[in-house]
Structure formats: structure tokens, C-alpha cells
């Protein structure tokens, strides 16, 4: 609910705060030791430190087994080598949670681990901030690690892939909230415009085509919100099918918002196509939901696999 409100005002701010408070601090809360929790969580939640989560790479997004970042234990330390290419908050982060292979031979299920890496670590460098189609206020850059000393998240290596899947499953609800927030802002803007814009001597909102579009926008957005809240409830209640509900919420809300902003653009017409207009920004921002943290195709694959197993 908080995510929707923030995303309604500024989706970029929401993504940045989510990367810090949910992905970084959340990973430490869920999987870290008591000492790690005491050291980092309050500092991140209070804004004294900014967190980031570095897991995907140029050749390893959906296929996370393809990551090449490795961690080697030397004495009591782990040494990281590799590159993460799209890391939200990288230009401003103080602490990073990094996914790497701790035992390549064990494969992704048993060979990956998460590590806590401080920005001051020797051998670490942050790339030039990356420009994106939308969400341009969100700081993004690559992270290069060349012999960086890091701390294992938790006390037992080999659980990184399992931990990542849990984070992404819960995180799918956060992306649904992002999409609902953008959809709500677009819907409210289009509704206000339809009440004031005149054509043929009438406000355009009284024309059936415009009214029907506004009705569809409200319906799609409300359904996305309800699916997200249902999934959040399932996670809080530890329901067995909570990951399925999360996937459904992300799939529907992300595809719904692309429809909503497209309809909004039609209502604003040429004025919406102008660079710098709110609707133009919503149009660019909305697409992110369908391709981030598990594409729509991946959500469908997961949902259909569950259905086939259930029906068997």
C-alpha cells in the first residue's frame, strides 16, 4: 500500500527506496545473522545508509545460472570477482548485497551464496550512471568487483539461489504495487483532463468512447491492486500457494498498466505525446513492469507449471 502511494507520486523514488529497504535490508533481515541485522537494518531503514542488491548480469537475467561473479574463501574472508551490469542505487549505495557462485561445481541450487559488500572495499568500482527509457530518476550503474573482500550473508554458504527466489517472489508484489501506482496516477490525470478538455462544445468525458476507456482503466487498476493485496496476505499467512499468487499479481498488474497508459495517451492525444508531459512519462515508466525481475513470459511459465502439476 505504501509502495502504491510512492509510485503514484514518483515511480523512480519508489524503485530506489525499494532496492534499499526491501532488497538489501530485507535480504539481511530474512537471511542474515543477528550481528549483520544489528549492523545494517536500522541504518538502512533510517536512511543513514543506502542499500543496493546486485544479482543480474549482462548474460544472466532470467537465466540466473549464467552469472559469472565468483567468491573464493581466503582465510576468514570471501573475495569477490565479477561484474553486475544493472544495479539500482549503485551510484549512491553504501552497502551492497551481491549474488555470486561460492562453489561453481555445485551448480546454481547449492553453489550460489549472497554476500555483503561495503562500497569502500578495495577493488570495487561503480560504472557511469546508465540512462533508461523510463524511470529516469532512479540511479542505476554497473558494479565491478576485482578482488573485493566481502562478508557471507548469514552463516551457511550455498543458499543464495533459494534466497534469491524467495526475494523475487515477495518482490513481485512490489512490482505490482509499482504498476498500480503508475496506473492510478495515469487514471486520475486522464479523468481530470476528460472533465476540462472541450471538443465539439462538450467536455470529452461525456463521449462514450472516452468514458468507456476511463471505466476500463479503473477496473484494470483495481483488479491489479486486489491481486497484489491478496498475494501479500498469502505471504503473511505463509500460504503454500503464495508464490503463485505473487506471480499472478505481477503478471496482471504489469500488463494492465501498459494498457492503462496507452488508453490514457489516447485520451490526451497529441498533448500527451509532448515530451515532458505527465502522460508521456507514465507511458515510458510503465513498460518496466513487464520485463523486470522475471518477464511476463516467465510468470506465465511458472503459473502454467503450477496448474499442470495441480491438475495431474
Secondary structure, DSSP 8 states (H G I E B T S, - for coil): -HHHHHHHH-HHHHHHHHIIIIIIHHHHHHHS-HHHHHHHHHHHHTTSS-EEEE--BTTBSSSGGG---EEEEETTEEEEEEEEEEEETTTT-SEEEEEEES-GGGHHHHHEEEEEEETT-TTEEE------SS-TTS-EEEEEEEEEEEEESSS-SS-HHHHHHHHHHHHHHHHHHHHHHHHHHHHHHHHHHHHH-EETTEEGGGSHHHHHHHHHHHHHHHHHHHHHHHHHHHHHTT-TTHHHHHHHHHHHHHHHHHHHHHHHHHHHGGGTTSTT-HHHHHHHHHTHHHHSSS-HHHHHHHHHHHHHHHH-
